[in-house]
Amino acid sequence: MRDVLTQIMPWWTAGEEFGLATVVNTFRSAPCPPGAAMAVLGEEAVGSVSGGCVEGAVYELAREVTGIGRTVVQRYGVSDGDAFSVGLTCGGIIDIMVERVSRDAYPELGKIAASVTVRAPVAVATVMAGPGELGARRVIWPDRASGSLGSQRLEDAVDDDVRGMLAQGLTRVRRYGADGQRRLDELSVFVQSFAPPPRMLVFGAIDFAAAVVRLGKFLGYHVVVCDARPIFATAKRFPEADEVVTKWPHDYLASVEVDERTVIAVLTHDPKFDVPLLKVALRTPAGYVGAMGSRRTHEDRLTRLREAGVADAELARLRSPIGLDLGARTPEETAVAIGAELIQLRWGGSGRPLTDTEGRIHGEG
């Protein structure tokens, strides 16, 4: 829903009634991930749930749901006899939840939009199958919750689980018993997390950093550039960065919060910056720590880090030389190689050409 939020809020504010279709589950080579959404008001549609495969059918269903006001979960996939009928010709299967949205039917949408606008974490848990009211919704923040799922025990279980998911930015279906029993699966709840974007911390205000910043923004990161040299660390040199910090890199990193979604890219390849910075970085929970430099630089860096007291288990986390082997030479090509490695780690790809692989293209995300 995040992708269509700016378009649907004027509809909601004006008191319009419209249909909102959201991908809640995917199987095999589904083109859009859970959380992808399409909204329909009259003859206008915004967003996408399948990259075009079943948009027409979903559009009609959204218009129907707007009229009847009843939440519907519909599965789409390759049909038994004709892959080119209403279905996903790529071979995937998607479950789509379609609900009617209005100020009365979805009163919390304004608060959700406000939280997303200021990058405050918020999640929406919606009953999509099982006993109870289909479409029952609960909005959950780290410190409060609003809405009812019909059972206090279910709400307690969902609130607890969702806050854990929200911390990791996870969007997926969770299953419970009618009263929140985690060992049962009679009730399905779709959890959509609107977490702040993950952060990319780029150290070293060099020309390669400018390309990495652009790539990071393209991939949806909140990008920070840090360098101890004020002549290089300027907003003018990095106009697309969300923040430009002039500070010794290891001091800055030690002062900020780092989580499992954080990317740390060390591009300085200067020992006086690299060693103290990587000593801090490799002891954080960051999901990615990469350092640029030749193989000779890498070996020298490992020696210096060991001398600084960094353990081999910590060094095993270091991705150096940084990026996938694409033969990259220019700053822009190097940025693509780094971005490719981030995508590979995120989704578990092999990094090999698709022509050399078999089976599904999209893994189980």
GUNUKE-543818 format. One line per field, with one value per residue (C-alpha): residue number from 0; residue in one letter; x negated, y negated, z negated. Coordinates in steps of 0.1 Angstrom, whole numbers, m for minus. Each point is the difference from the previous one (the first is absolute). Layout:
N
num <- NUM_...
residuo <- a_...
X <- X_...
Y <- Y_...
Z <- Z_...
This chain:
365
num <- 0_1_2_3_4_5_6_7_8_9_10_11_12_13_14_15_16_17_18_19_20_21_22_23_24_25_26_27_28_29_30_31_32_33_34_35_36_37_38_39_40_41_42_43_44_45_46_47_48_49_50_51_52_53_54_55_56_57_58_59_60_61_62_63_64_65_66_67_68_69_70_71_72_73_74_75_76_77_78_79_80_81_82_83_84_85_86_87_88_89_90_91_92_93_94_95_96_97_98_99_100_101_102_103_104_105_106_107_108_109_110_111_112_113_114_115_116_117_118_119_120_121_122_123_124_125_126_127_128_129_130_131_132_133_134_135_136_137_138_139_140_141_142_143_144_145_146_147_148_149_150_151_152_153_154_155_156_157_158_159_160_161_162_163_164_165_166_167_168_169_170_171_172_173_174_175_176_177_178_179_180_181_182_183_184_185_186_187_188_189_190_191_192_193_194_195_196_197_198_199_200_201_202_203_204_205_206_207_208_209_210_211_212_213_214_215_216_217_218_219_220_221_222_223_224_225_226_227_228_229_230_231_232_233_234_235_236_237_238_239_240_241_242_243_244_245_246_247_248_249_250_251_252_253_254_255_256_257_258_259_260_261_262_263_264_265_266_267_268_269_270_271_272_273_274_275_276_277_278_279_280_281_282_283_284_285_286_287_288_289_290_291_292_293_294_295_296_297_298_299_300_301_302_303_304_305_306_307_308_309_310_311_312_313_314_315_316_317_318_319_320_321_322_323_324_325_326_327_328_329_330_331_332_333_334_335_336_337_338_339_340_341_342_343_344_345_346_347_348_349_350_351_352_353_354_355_356_357_358_359_360_361_362_363_364
residuo <- m_r_d_v_l_t_q_i_m_p_w_w_t_a_g_e_e_f_g_l_a_t_v_v_n_t_f_r_s_a_p_c_p_p_g_a_a_m_a_v_l_g_e_e_a_v_g_s_v_s_g_g_c_v_e_g_a_v_y_e_l_a_r_e_v_t_g_i_g_r_t_v_v_q_r_y_g_v_s_d_g_d_a_f_s_v_g_l_t_c_g_g_i_i_d_i_m_v_e_r_v_s_r_d_a_y_p_e_l_g_k_i_a_a_s_v_t_v_r_a_p_v_a_v_a_t_v_m_a_g_p_g_e_l_g_a_r_r_v_i_w_p_d_r_a_s_g_s_l_g_s_q_r_l_e_d_a_v_d_d_d_v_r_g_m_l_a_q_g_l_t_r_v_r_r_y_g_a_d_g_q_r_r_l_d_e_l_s_v_f_v_q_s_f_a_p_p_p_r_m_l_v_f_g_a_i_d_f_a_a_a_v_v_r_l_g_k_f_l_g_y_h_v_v_v_c_d_a_r_p_i_f_a_t_a_k_r_f_p_e_a_d_e_v_v_t_k_w_p_h_d_y_l_a_s_v_e_v_d_e_r_t_v_i_a_v_l_t_h_d_p_k_f_d_v_p_l_l_k_v_a_l_r_t_p_a_g_y_v_g_a_m_g_s_r_r_t_h_e_d_r_l_t_r_l_r_e_a_g_v_a_d_a_e_l_a_r_l_r_s_p_i_g_l_d_l_g_a_r_t_p_e_e_t_a_v_a_i_g_a_e_l_i_q_l_r_w_g_g_s_g_r_p_l_t_d_t_e_g_r_i_h_g_e_g
X <- 0_m29_m4_35_4_m5_26_27_m2_18_28_2_m1_27_23_m1_6_m25_m14_m35_m16_m31_m23_1_m18_m21_m12_m26_m8_24_m9_9_m8_25_11_2_33_24_28_31_24_26_m19_m33_m26_m34_m27_m6_4_m14_m19_30_8_33_6_32_16_m11_13_35_m2_m10_30_23_m14_5_37_6_m24_m12_m36_m10_m32_m5_m27_m14_m24_m5_33_2_5_m10_m30_13_34_4_m31_m38_m17_m33_10_5_30_11_27_15_22_24_18_22_m16_17_m3_26_m13_m37_m1_m37_m13_m7_m22_m18_m8_m12_m23_m14_m5_m22_m18_15_5_36_15_35_12_31_19_1_12_15_26_9_6_m18_m16_m2_m29_m24_m26_m31_m27_m30_18_37_27_34_28_14_m5_28_m20_m22_m22_m4_m8_m26_m18_2_m12_m30_m9_6_m23_m27_7_2_m35_m12_23_17_32_16_29_0_23_17_27_32_m13_m35_m15_m32_0_32_6_38_m2_m22_m10_m18_m25_m12_m29_m7_m34_m24_m22_m32_m31_m31_m30_m27_m34_m24_11_m16_13_10_20_21_10_7_23_20_3_10_28_12_2_20_m27_m3_m35_m26_m35_m27_m35_m24_m11_24_m13_13_30_25_36_m10_m21_27_34_18_m12_25_m28_m36_m20_m35_m14_m26_17_m5_13_31_8_m4_25_29_24_m7_24_1_12_m29_m25_m35_m21_m37_m14_m30_m26_m23_m12_3_37_7_m14_17_32_1_m8_32_20_m7_13_33_31_m2_12_m27_m36_m20_m33_m15_m35_m23_m7_m34_18_23_m28_m18_33_6_m34_5_35_m14_m28_28_17_27_8_1_37_6_m22_21_28_m20_8_m32_m8_35_27_6_m24_14_m33_11_m25_18_16_34_m8_m15_32_20_m23_6_38_0_m16_25_29_m16_m3_35_17_m25_m8_m30_m15_m3_16_36_m7_m23_25_32_32_18_m14_13_m8_23_m1
Y <- 0_m23_m5_m12_m19_m35_6_15_m24_m28_25_10_m36_m10_27_22_38_21_35_9_32_12_30_20_32_12_33_9_m28_m26_m34_m22_5_1_m35_m11_m18_m13_m25_m5_m29_1_3_m11_25_m7_25_36_35_21_m21_2_37_m1_m38_1_27_m17_m33_15_18_m33_m18_28_0_m37_5_29_m12_36_9_28_20_13_23_m5_23_19_16_38_0_m34_m20_m31_m2_m20_10_m5_12_m2_31_m17_0_m29_m5_m35_m15_m26_m23_m31_m31_m32_m22_21_34_m8_m28_8_m7_m37_10_26_m25_m25_25_10_m36_m7_35_13_38_13_33_11_35_12_32_16_36_21_m5_m35_m31_1_m34_m8_m23_m11_m28_5_m25_8_m16_4_17_m8_21_34_36_13_17_m16_30_0_m37_5_26_m19_m33_18_18_m30_m23_25_1_m38_m3_20_m15_33_4_34_23_14_27_5_18_m20_m12_m7_35_0_38_m1_m13_m3_m38_m19_m36_m21_m23_m30_m19_m36_m2_m29_7_19_m21_1_m15_m10_m8_m19_m31_10_2_37_m10_m24_29_23_m27_m2_38_1_m25_19_32_m18_m6_m31_m9_m17_m10_m5_m12_m17_m25_m30_m11_32_8_m26_1_m17_31_24_m16_33_10_m3_m11_m10_2_m14_22_27_30_24_m27_m6_37_5_m28_12_29_29_29_32_m20_m25_m1_m12_m8_m9_m17_m19_27_m20_20_m29_m1_36_19_m19_m2_37_10_m17_10_37_0_m15_20_m16_24_m11_m12_m6_m16_m12_7_23_35_m12_m28_26_23_m30_m11_35_0_m35_10_32_m21_m23_29_9_37_23_6_m37_m3_27_m25_m24_m2_m11_m7_m15_10_28_10_m19_m13_m35_m28_m34_m14_6_36_6_m13_24_29_m10_m4_34_16_m17_14_35_0_m13_26_29_0_18_m29_21_m9_11_18_23_8_21_m1_m30_m35_m14_18_3_m35
Z <- 0_m5_37_5_m33_15_27_m22_m29_19_8_m37_m12_25_m14_31_m1_20_2_m12_12_m18_7_m32_11_29_14_26_25_m12_15_m29_m37_m29_m8_37_5_26_m9_22_m1_27_33_m15_m12_m16_m10_11_m15_28_24_24_0_m19_m4_20_m21_m32_12_5_m33_m18_15_m11_m35_m2_7_m24_m27_m8_m2_25_4_35_14_34_20_31_9_5_37_13_m12_18_m17_m31_m19_m3_31_m18_m19_m34_m23_m21_m27_1_m27_12_m24_1_m13_m12_m30_m18_11_m5_m26_m10_35_m8_m30_20_27_m26_m15_35_9_m31_4_m32_m2_3_11_10_m10_20_m4_35_m7_m28_m28_m9_22_33_4_m37_m4_m28_4_m21_m10_m22_m30_7_22_14_14_m9_12_m21_m28_m26_m2_38_m1_m27_21_32_m17_m13_32_22_m20_5_38_1_m15_30_26_8_19_1_m11_m36_m12_m34_m18_m6_m33_11_m5_20_4_20_35_4_3_24_m6_26_m16_21_m16_8_m15_7_30_m8_m3_22_m17_26_m14_22_20_33_35_m4_m30_21_23_m30_m15_32_1_m36_4_30_m21_m27_m27_m22_9_m22_12_m27_4_m24_26_2_34_15_m22_13_10_34_9_m11_8_m1_m34_m29_m23_4_m32_m7_m28_m5_14_m29_m25_21_4_m37_m6_22_m2_23_6_22_30_m1_28_m8_31_m7_30_m15_5_m23_m31_m24_8_9_m30_m29_21_9_m36_m11_31_m3_m36_10_11_35_27_24_m6_32_6_33_11_20_m12_m13_m19_m14_m13_m15_m16_m15_m16_m15_m13_m17_m16_m12_m18_25_m1_30_m6_3_31_17_1_22_36_16_28_0_25_24_27_30_14_m12_6_m2_m31_14_10_m35_m16_21_m12_m36_5_17_m30_m23_20_1_m38_m5_21_1_37_14_18_32_34_1_33_m20_m26_m2_m20_m13_5_m33_m32_m29_m13
